[in-house]
Amino acid sequence: MTGVKEHSERRLRRDDRALAVETYRDGDGTIVLQLYGEFDLASVPTFEAELARAEAELGPLVIDLSRLEFIDSTGISHLLAAHTRAEGDERKLVFLKGPPSVEKILRITGLDQILRFED
């Protein structure tokens, strides 16, 4: 996705594996949250703050997991909560696939069958 217009990035911890969320609008106006690093209990405030900003805007939403290095049960539950809110709001929410280690966790938990994924 190209055409970065607005950009914000938040980091919770100082190490390189801390979750960072880059938020931008792509060329067709879709809000994209690009996740980097590790999505765990310590990173929930970072994710939720950026997601709340994105949810306050109109239009479709993409959560890009392609740069995520790790996700635990807390991260999984927050992805599912985002999906549930989007359904309740009748908002289009698409997830972009993560690396094999993240995809394996999503497959084991069955989220790969619940969340809407695109390549």
C-alpha positions in Angstrom: 0.0 0.0 0.0 1.4 3.3 -1.0 0.6 7.0 -0.9 1.5 7.7 2.7 -0.3 11.0 3.7 -0.6 10.9 7.5 1.9 9.1 9.6 2.2 8.4 13.3 4.3 5.9 15.2 4.2 4.9 18.8 6.7 2.8 20.7 6.1 1.5 24.2 9.5 0.1 25.2 13.0 1.2 24.2 14.3 -2.1 22.8 14.2 -2.8 19.0 11.6 -5.6 19.5 9.0 -3.4 21.2 5.8 -3.0 19.3 5.7 0.0 17.0 2.5 0.9 15.1 2.8 3.0 12.0 -0.6 4.4 11.0 -1.3 5.9 7.6 -3.9 6.2 4.8 -3.1 4.5 1.6 -3.9 5.8 -1.9 -7.6 4.8 -1.7 -8.2 6.2 1.7 -7.9 3.0 3.7 -6.4 3.4 7.1 -3.5 1.0 7.6 -2.0 0.1 10.9 1.4 -1.5 10.2 2.6 -3.5 13.3 6.3 -4.0 14.0 8.0 -6.0 16.7 6.3 -7.9 19.5 2.6 -7.8 20.3 2.3 -8.8 23.9 0.8 -7.7 27.2 3.3 -4.8 27.5 2.4 -3.4 24.1 -1.4 -3.3 24.5 -1.6 0.4 25.3 0.4 1.2 22.1 -1.9 -0.9 19.9 -5.1 0.2 21.5 -4.2 3.9 21.3 -3.4 3.7 17.6 -6.4 1.5 16.9 -8.7 3.9 18.8 -7.4 6.8 16.6 -8.0 4.8 13.5 -11.5 3.6 14.6 -12.5 7.2 15.1 -12.0 7.9 11.4 -14.4 6.8 8.7 -13.5 4.2 6.1 -12.1 0.7 5.8 -9.2 -0.4 8.1 -6.3 -2.7 7.5 -4.1 -4.2 10.2 -0.8 -5.3 8.6 0.9 -8.1 10.5 3.7 -8.6 7.9 6.4 -7.0 10.1 5.2 -8.5 13.4 7.9 -10.7 15.0 5.9 -12.3 17.8 2.3 -12.4 19.2 1.1 -13.9 22.4 -2.4 -14.6 23.7 -2.9 -11.0 24.7 -2.2 -9.8 21.2 -4.4 -12.4 19.7 -7.3 -11.4 22.0 -6.9 -7.7 20.9 -6.9 -8.7 17.2 -10.1 -10.6 17.9 -11.6 -7.7 19.8 -10.8 -5.3 16.9 -12.5 -7.8 14.5 -15.6 -8.0 16.8 -15.8 -4.1 17.0 -15.5 -3.8 13.3 -18.3 -6.3 12.7 -20.5 -4.4 15.2 -19.8 -1.1 13.5 -20.3 -2.7 10.0 -16.8 -1.6 9.1 -14.6 -3.4 6.7 -11.5 -4.7 8.5 -8.8 -6.8 6.7 -5.7 -8.3 8.1 -2.5 -8.7 6.1 -0.7 -11.9 6.8 2.3 -12.1 9.1 5.5 -14.1 9.0 5.4 -17.9 9.4 5.8 -17.8 13.2 2.8 -15.4 13.6 0.7 -17.3 11.0 1.4 -20.5 12.9 -0.1 -19.1 16.1 -3.1 -17.7 14.3 -3.6 -21.1 12.6 -3.3 -23.0 15.9 -5.8 -20.7 17.6 -8.2 -20.9 14.7 -8.1 -17.1 14.1 -7.0 -17.7 10.6 -10.6 -19.0 10.0 -12.3 -16.1 11.8 -10.4 -13.0 10.8 -10.4 -11.8 7.2 -7.0 -12.1 5.7 -5.5 -10.9 2.4 -2.0 -11.4 1.1 
